[in-house]
Every structure is written in structure tokens, then in C-alpha cells.
Amino acid sequence: MTVRKHSRQVTGRTGGTRTGRTRAKHRRARYTGALTAVALGLMLSACGAMPRSGPVHKVIEPTEQSEQTAMAFNPQAPQVGASAQEVVEGFLAAGVGAQDDYSVARKYLTPQLATTWKPDTRVLIHSGEPTTVPRLNEGEFRTSLEISGELGSNGVLTSQPSGSTRVLDFMLTSVDGQWRISKAPDGVIVPRADFEQIFDPITLYFYSAKDPNYLVPDPRWFVKRSTASTAAVRALLSGPAGYLGGAVTSALPQSASLSRSSVPVSGGAATVALSLANFDPADVDEAHRMDQQLRATLQSVPNVEDVDLTINDAPVETTGRTSSEAVRSVTVPNRQIGVSENHLAFYQGGQSEEIPNVTLPEGASVARPAMGTEATVFGFVNNADSAVYTVAPGREPERRWSGTQLTRPSFDRMDYVWGSDRSGTVHAVRASDEGEGMTVSAQWLENQHVASLRISREGSRALVVTTTGSSSRATVWLAGVVRDDSGRPTELVKGNAVAADVDVDTAQWISADEFVTTALDQDGNAQPRRYTVAGRYDELPALKGVTSIAGGNGPAAVYGASDGKLYMLTGSSWALQSETVTDTAFAG
């Protein structure tokens, strides 16, 4: 689903010693009628256009023939007689020009460095104007910039908190009487407002490590050019992102490689030619799994609708396979669980009913309810003793763990219920077992306040919202769930920041690759958002005094609670649904 992209005006930060002539020469004019300035959802506290330095000019709009290869910006080559500082600034501005392997940026480098410089090592997305100043020695310069995100060489984008900075050092020398850069860090810098005009998100898919019936999305960002299909397959062959390590697996062995230099696309079909030692063509199930994984991945590449796969120069054969099609997105029932007059109640379609034959702890104060995927076991936070309980019809309530500011319990499809609290300790317990829960290893969450923890519907990832110290600004993480052979969770892998410095207290899945967030318990209007796992976001209508938010199957099933009432998101407003049930949650 397409998510709208938003921009806000941000004042560029300036500093350092620059002459007015240099500043005027290298400040790029805004392109008239440019695409609405995109906010990279990962950076997310403010998005939009700002003054940017560097001699960059808009080129003709891409034609159908040039499609992905044409960039939104065409940087200017170095000018004859440019000063050393102007050369550094021009080189940095040329980071928006990915055409021909950043050929313009390489013109600012010495011939030796131009052949070894690696622009794809990283992309620093900067949120203000870079500041370049000379150092003590002639020909040495330092550039400082504030960044809001960093794109790794593997295409994984990580949001950075407000105030994050990077320092880049350069050395220059004279080449035929012109200043050229002889030492520069690998990678490029790109203004935040330009990032999504140059890069596109492409979703790689891997299999859930404990259940090959589920495909798990692994979003990456690649330059918009004709080589995107090749980049996606190479990234797939290199394995999952680090934060999914141990949580997912690939049908493509590590020994597999492309037997051609590229993955060409013609007539909507991508041709993937693999070399794979010890491949058995008679193993149609293995071939089907590889073909299925490649198809799911490449169909997220623009203009790709089909995949032609060959292994060792022979078309793969999947006829007669016994394996089924893997599921990309697990849905949940439309029925929710909520609180009505301090009792657990079902809610659906404007009607609610108390869940029968459920015993609550004596004196319980029920809050933040949850339920398992089969709606036969339930969980909630008991505010009376600051503990999480699970209950089921005909069974005594089970006290699972206690803590301060406990998160809403989250049930996974393997019958485990999860939770955390202000201490950052992660708990999990099999709902059908008795007694207190175990602790899941998650050292990266130590000393952080976990405000929300939701396990994805296929059970391989966790969506975690944290704050640090007294800060009210939050980070939203995606983290892999590692399990042992029995399915028991053993570790929450260090997460990747999808959003940083955002006003968020809770995040709820609405599909395999989308979730909704909001701040809670504010006196004024809260600003809910809908995110993709790639980091793009869409602002939803504001709702005053939100106390909870629930997400079902997609954006048409988003509910918010406020002032003891339940509302449903309907287009550009919230429609009242119930005045008797509130604090609802879908299964999971």
C-alpha cells in the first residue's frame, strides 16, 4: 500500500567560515514544482526542505526509457580555478548524483582516489547544511553535519536521534593546477528532503526460522536505477539484516551466486541465473522455496511482475512439489478484547459482551487487555498489584510477572505471551503453562524504558518502543526473535531503529509490514501515524487524549480509545463506536 510522504520546513543549520561568494555559488536552488519534499519516516521528528549547499541543478524529468536510471538531480562538475574548499563542498553536493556510479563526484577526486573510493559504503542523510572549515595544514578540511539517518552498504536504513553528528576529513592536492581530493571517507551524503527522490525501498523476504510457511519482510533501500533488481538479489544472497539474525533463514544457500553480472528485467520479467554446487534438480521442494523467495523479493522492485529462475543454466522445475505457498502476511480475527466495567469483554461491530466463565484476581483493576490468536486465553495488566496475569475460561488466573509501567501483554502464534516494563526486562511464558514467566535475553534494552512491545503475527520479530532516562522522546525498533528447537524464545536480537525522537508511547501491528503509533494520555491532541517497516509514515487524524490504540487488518481497522469511549478511524476522522467498552486490542 502506498504511504503518503510528508514534509515540514526545517531551518538549515549553518556555521564555520565561508565567504558570501562561496555560499552563493554552492547553494543549490530549489527545483520549481519538485515532488512534495519527502520525509524519510525514519528520521521523523521533522521532515522537509531546507537550504542545501552545492552546485546541483535539476535535470529533465525521466522518460519511460530512462525510468530508474535518471536521478532527480544532476550535480555540477568541478569548475576551473575552484578553491580547495569549493572542491570539497562540490564533492559533497555531488552525492545526490548516483548516475554512472557517481561519475560526477569522482571528478572531484585525484585519479588514484577516483578508482578506489566506494560511494555505496554508506549514505549519511543530513538534516541541515553541512559546515566545511579549513584545518591547520594547507589542503586539509573538516566537514561537520547533523544527520537523521544512516544507510549501510547492505541497504539497511537506521534512524538517528536528534543532534546526531558526523565529522568527515579531507585532504587535497594539486592535479594539473587544479585542487583535487586525495583522501576522503567512503560513502556519500544526501539531504533528507532528497533521499526518497534518489532511493527506493525494496522488501527482501526470508523464511521464519521456526516455520517455513511464513515469509518475513526485510526492507532495504537502493538507488533508483536499472540495477535495482541486481542489488536486491545480491542482498538476498548475502543474507538477512543483522537485527533478524537467528530469527529468519534463507532457502538460498550461502554458496549460491549469480552466474551473470546482472538480473535483467524485460517485459516485466526478471531473469535470475544462479550457480549452485550440489543442487539436485529433482528436489522440487527446495527449488520451489528458492523460486518463491526470489519472486516475493523481486516483485517489490518497480516494473517486475514475474521471475524466470535458472540454476546451473537449467530452468527450475517445481511441478509435483509437496510444499505449500508461504504466507507473507498473517491476518487476525475482527473481534477485539476490551475492558467494560472492569471486566474483560469481546467487542465487534458496535456490540460488546462480557467474556463468560473467566475468573479475575480478587480486587483486580483491569487494564491493557490482550488475547491469544484463538481467543481462548487472555492477558491483562492488574493495576492493583502492578502485575501481568493470564486467564482462561474455567481456569484460575495465573500471575506471570510484575514491574513498573508494564506493557500490554502480547501473544505470539506459538502460545507465548510477552511483556516488558520500565526496567527494560523482557518476559515471556507459554500461556498454557503455570507459574511465572522466564526472562528473554535482550541486553541492548538495559537501562531503557520499554513503553510498548508487540510480537509480529508470524512470530519472528518484535516491535519495541523505548525511551531513555527522563526523555519523553521515543525510539521505535524492529528486533528479531530467536527461539530454540521447541519454539521457546531465547533472545531478542539488538533492534534496528525505524524511527527516532518521536512522540510515541505505543506501536501496534496492522500487517506484516505496517504498524500504527501514537502518544498516550496527552491533554491535547495526539498525532497517530501509520508506518511501514521501511520507515515511511503517514500522519493519521488527530485524536484528543488517546489512552490506547488498536490495529487489526490494515488501516481500515484502527481503533482509538479516549475519555472512556472507543473510536474507529474512518478516512479523515474518528467515529464513535462504543461508550461501554474501551482499551481494546486485537489478537496477538
N, C-alpha and C positions, 0 to 999 in steps of 0.2 A: 504494500500500500504506500502510495506517495505521501510523504510527510512534508507539510509546508515548512519553508525556511524563513526565519525572521531576522531582521537586523535592527540594531539600535545605533544611534550616533554615539561614538566614543571619541573623546578628545585625545589626540595623539600626544604622547609624552615626548618632550624634546630635551636636549641638553648637550653639553660638550661645546667645542669650539668649531663653528662652521661659518664661513663668510656668507653674506647675503647672496652673492653671486653664485656660490656653490649650491646653496639651498635652493635658489630659484631654478638653477639648471637641472637639478636632480629630483625635484619634486614632480611626481607624475600627476598629470591631470586626470580627473575622474572621467571615465567613459560615459558620454551622454546616453542616457537610456539604458545603462548597464542592467544586467539581471539584478533583481532585488538582492541587496547585499546579504550574503548568507551567513548565518551564524552557525558556526560549527557547534552542534549541540553539545559537544564535549567540553567546550570552553565556557560557555553557558551562563555566565552571570550577566554579560552584556555583549551584544553582537552587532557588528555593523561596520560602516565605512569610517575610515579615519585618514588623516593626511599620511601619505606614504612617500618616502624619498626614492629617487632612482629614475633614470631616463627610460620609462616604459610607456609605450603607446598602444592603443587599441588597433587591432587589425580587422580585416573584413570578416564578417560573420562566416563560420564554417559552412561549407556546402555539403551536400549529401555524400559527395565523393571523398571529401577530406574528413568527414564526420569526426571521429575520435582523435585524429592526429592534429587537428587545428586547436590551438590554445586560445584562450580569451585575450591573452596579452602577448605582444611581441616586443621583447626587450631590445634596447638600443646597444649597438656595439661600442667599444671604446672609441673616444674621439682623439684625433691627433692633438698632441700637446696637453692632454688632460693631466692634472696634478695627481700625485700619488693617492691623495685622499679621495679624489674624484674616481679614480680607478677602483678603489675598494668599494665605494658606495655604488658605483655602476655594476660591479660584480655581484654585490648583494641583491640589487634590484633585479638582476637577470635571473634570479632563482625562480621567477614565475614562468620562464620560457623553457619548458621541457622539450620543445621540438628538437628533433635531430640530436637526442642525447645531450641536451643543454649546450648546443654548439655555440650560442652567443656568449654564455657565461665562460666557456673555455677560452674565448678570445681575450679575456682579461688576464689570463694566466700565462706564465712562461711556457714555451713549447714542451719543456720537460714535465712541468706540473700538469699541463693540459692533458697529457696521456695517462696520468696516474690518479688524478682527482676523481673521487667517487661521489657523484651527486646524490645517488639513491641510498646512501648510508643512513641519512636521517633528514627529516624536514622539520624545521622549527617554525611553528605558527606563531607569529608575533602579533601582539595586541596594541602596539604603539609604534612610534617612529624610532628606528634604530639610531643609536648615537655612536659615531666614529670619531675617535680622537687620536692624535699622534702620540707615540711613546718617546722615550728619551733618545733612542738611537734613530738615525735617519732611515727612512724606509720601513719603519715598524709602526703598526697601527693596532688599536684595540676597538672592537665594536661591542657595545652592550645593548641588549634588547630584552624586553619583557615578553614572556611567552605565555600562551594559554593552552598550548598542546604540543605534543611531540610525536611525529610519525616515525616508527622504526623501519629498518630496511626490510622487514618482513610484512610491512603494511599494517601493523597493529598501531592504532592511534590511542594515545594516553593523554587524558586531560591533565592539566597542571593547575594548581591553586593560584589564586590571585597573588601577584607580586613575585611570581617565579621569574628568574632571570637567567640568562646565559651570557657568557663572555667569549668572543671569538677573536683570536690573534692572527695578524697577517704580517708577512714580510714581503717587501717589494724590491725589485732590481730594475735596472735599465736594460731594455732589449731594443737595439737599433734606435736608441734615443727616446724610447717611449717607456713609461713606467708599466711594469707588469708584475703580477703577484707570483712570488716564488715559493711561498709557503702559506697554505690555507687549510682550515679544517674541512674534512669531507662533509658533504651534505649541503642543503640549501635552506634559505629562509623564505617564507611566504606570508604575506599579510593575511590576517584572519578572514577578512572580508572576501579575499580572493580564493581561499583554499578550495571551496567546493566548485569553483569555476575551472579548477585545474585538476582536481582529483575526484574520483567517484568511489563510493563504497561497493564492494563486491563481496558476497557472502560465500565463504568456503563452507563445506559440510563434512563433518566427521561422524562416525557412529558412536553412540553411547557405549562406554567401555563395558558396561554390565548388561546391555541389551541391544543387540544389533538390529532390532526392529525400530530403532529411533535414530533419526539423523539430528545432529546438533549444529546450529549455526555458529560460525567463527568469522565475524565481519573483518574485512581488511579494506584498505584504501589504496587505489592505484591511480597513476596518471591517466587522464583521458586520452588515450591514443590507441592505435590499432593493435598494439602489443598487449592489451589488457587481458585477452584470453590466454596468452602465453604466460603472463605474470601470474594469473590465477592458478594455472596448472602447476607451474613451478613452485608456487607457495604451498599448494596442496601436497605435492610430493615431499616438501620439506617438513611437513607435519603440522600439528595444531599450535596455536599460540601458547605461550608459556603458562598463562593462567588457566588453561584447560588441560595441562599436563596430568596424565593419570586418570582424567575424567572421561576422555574420549579416545577412540582408536581409529585407525585408517585401514581400509581394505587394500590400499596401495602400499606394497612393501617398500621398505627403505631402499632396497636395491633397484626399484623401478626408476627409469629415467626416460626423458623424451628422446626418441630416436631421430627426430628432426629438430631444427633450431627453433621452430615456432609452432604455434597452434593456429593455423589459418582458419578464417571464417569466410565461407562463401555460400550465398543463398540462404543465410540463416543457420547453416550447419557448421559446427566447429569440428575440425579433423584432429584427433588426438592419436598420435603414433607413439606407443610405448615400447621400450626394450625391457624385458624382464626375464632374467635367468630362472630356470627351473619352473617355468609356468606350464601347467598342464591344461591344454585346450579342452580336455574332457571334463574339467571341473567347472561346470557351467554355473554353479552357485557362486564360486569365487569370482568368475568373470562378471556375473550379474552384479555382485556387490561393488566391484570396481567401476563398472559402467554406471550404476545408479549414483554413486558418489560423485563421479565426474559430471553427470548430467545435472544433478542438483546444483553443483557449483557453477557450471558454465551457463546455466540458464539465468543466473543473476548478472551475467555480463551483457551489456547492451547489444542488441541485434543478434543474439544467439538464441535459437529456438530448439536446435537438435544437436546431437553429438554423434559423430562417426568414430568409433574406437577400434584401433587395431593394436594387437600385441605381437611383437616379433614379426611384423609385416603381414599378419593374418587377421581378418575380421573376427571379432569375438562372437562366440555362439552362446546364447542364453536360453535357447529352446529346451524345454524339459527340466528347467530348474525347479527345485523344491522350496527355495527361499521366497518369501513374500516381499512386497514393496514396503520399504521402510517409511515410517511416519515422520513428517517434518514438523508438524505442529499438533500437539495434544489438546483436545478441547475438554471443557468441564461442563457439568450439568448446569442448567439455567437456575436451579434452585439455590438459594443462599441460606446461610445461617446468620442469625442476628440475636439481639437482646430485646426482650419485651417484658417490662415489669420485672426485671432482674431474673428472668428465666430465659433459657435457650429456646429459640423459635426458628422455624423454617419461614422463609419469605420467597414468594414467586408471584409475579403478575399482579401485584397490588394486594395480595392476600397473605396472611400470616397465620401460623398455628404453632402452639407450644409443642415442643418435641416430647412425646409421651414416654413414660417409664424411665426417665433419667433422674438419677439422684445427685443432688448437689451437696457439697460440704456444708455443714451446719454454719449458718451465719455468713454464707458466701456473698460477695459483692462481685457480680459477673461483669467482665469487660473483655474486649478484644477476642471474640469467639472465633473459632476455626473448625473445619471438619475435614475428614478424610475423603478420598476420592469416591468411595462407595456410600458416603453419608450414613455410615453405621457407627462411627466413632467421632467424638467431638473433643475440642480443647478450648480452654479459655484462661485468662488471667484472673485470679481471685485477688482483688484489691484488698480484701480483709486481712490476708496474711502474706501478700506480695509473693505469690507462688503460681506456677502453671499447673493446671490439672487436666487430665483427660477423663472423659466419662463416656459410657455406652449404655444403651438400654439394658436394664436388668443386672447391671454390674455396679459395684461400689466405685466411687471416684478414686482416681489414682493421683497422688501428689507427685509431680515429676521433678521440679527444681524451683528454687526461689532466687530472688535478686531484686535489684533496684531498677525501676523503669523497664520492666520486662517487655519484650517484643511480642506481638501477636504470634501464637504458635503457627507453624507451617507444616503441613503434612505432605510427604512425598509419596509417589506411587509404589514404593517398596514398603509401606506401612510404618515408616519412621516419622515421628513428629519432632520438629526442630524449634530452637529459640535461642535468644541471647538477651543481653541486658547492658547496663551502663558499664560494666566491668570488661566487656569485650569477650567474655567466656561464651563459647558456643556449645550448646547442649543438644543431644538427640537421644531418642529412646524408641524402641519398637512399640507401637501403640498397643499391640496385643499382649505385651509383657507386663509384669507387675514391677513396682518399685521405681526408684529414682533413675533419671537418665544419666548417660555417660557424657564425658566431655570429648568433643571433637577437636583435634589439633588445628589451631589457627593462630599461631604466634604473631602473625602480622597484625592481628586485631588487638593485641595487648595495649592497654592504656588508651583505647579508643571507646567511645560510647557508641554501641550499636543501637541505632534507633529503629531499624527495620531489617528483617532477614526473611527472604522468601525463596524457597526452593523451586526451581523451574519444573514445569509439568512433566518433562521426561526424566527428571531427577538427576541430571548431570551438572547443573550449575546452581549457584546461589546469587541472588540479587541482594546486596547488602548496602545499607545506608549508615554512614558513620559521621560523628563529629569528634573533634579533639579538644580536650581541655574545656575552657569556658566558651569556645567559639560556637555560635549558632549556625554557622555556615557548614554545609554538609558535603560529603563526597559519596557518589554512588558508584559501587563496584560490581563487577562481574567476576565470580570466582568459581573454579572447578570443584566438583565434589568427588573425592576419591573414596572408593569402597573396597572392602575385602571380598573374598570369593562368595561369602554369604550375603553380600549386599549391605553389610553394616558399614556406615560411614566412618572413615578413619581420619580424614583430613579435609580441610577447606584450603585449597591452594591459594597462595597470595593473589589477590584480585587485581584486575586492571581497571583503572579509573575511567568510567564512562562519562561522568560529569563531576566537576569540582567547583567548590564555592557556590553552591546553590542553596536556596531556601527550601529545604526538603526535610520532612520527618519520616516519610513512608514511601515505599515503592511497591507496586503490585503488578504482577504479570497480567497481560491481556492476550498474549500469544507466545510462541517460541522466540520471537524476535522483537516484541514490543512490550512496553510497560508504561504505567502511569505513575506520576509522583505528585505530592502536594506537601505544603506545610500544614501543620495541625495546630488547633487551639489558638489561633490568632484572633485578636479583637476585630481586625478589619478583614478585607477580602484576601483570600488565599489565591494563588495563581497555579492551579494544577497544570501539568504538562503531560504530553504523550511523547515518549521517546522510542527510537529504535535502538537496538543493541549496538549499532554503529555510531550512535551519538547524536544523530539528528533529533530535533524535537519540534513539537507543535504546541503552542500555548492553547489551553482549553479555557472555556469561560470561567471567570472568577466565581467563587462561592464564599460567602462570608462565614467566618467561624467554623471552618471544616473541622470535624472531630475524627473522621475516618473516611477512607476511600476504598472502594472495592472494584476489581476488574474481572470481567467474565471473558467471553469470547469476542475479542476485538473492541474497537472504540464505541460500538453501539451498545455495549453492555458495561458502562462505567457508572457507578453509584457513589454518591457522597452523602455523608451524614452531617447535619448541622442543627444545633438548637433542639436536639431530641427528635428530629424529623429526618426522613430518608428521601433523597432526591435522585433522579436519574438524568444523566446527560442526554439532552435531545437537541442535536445541532448546536446552536449558539446560546443555549440557555439550560438551566436545570429545572426539571419538572418535579413537583412534589408527588411522591409515591405513597408514603405512609407516615402517619403520626403515632403509630403504635409500636413500630419496630425500628431499631436503629443499630448502628455499629455493625453493619453486615459484612460478610465475606463469602466469596465463592469457595468451592472445594479446592484444597491444596495448601 
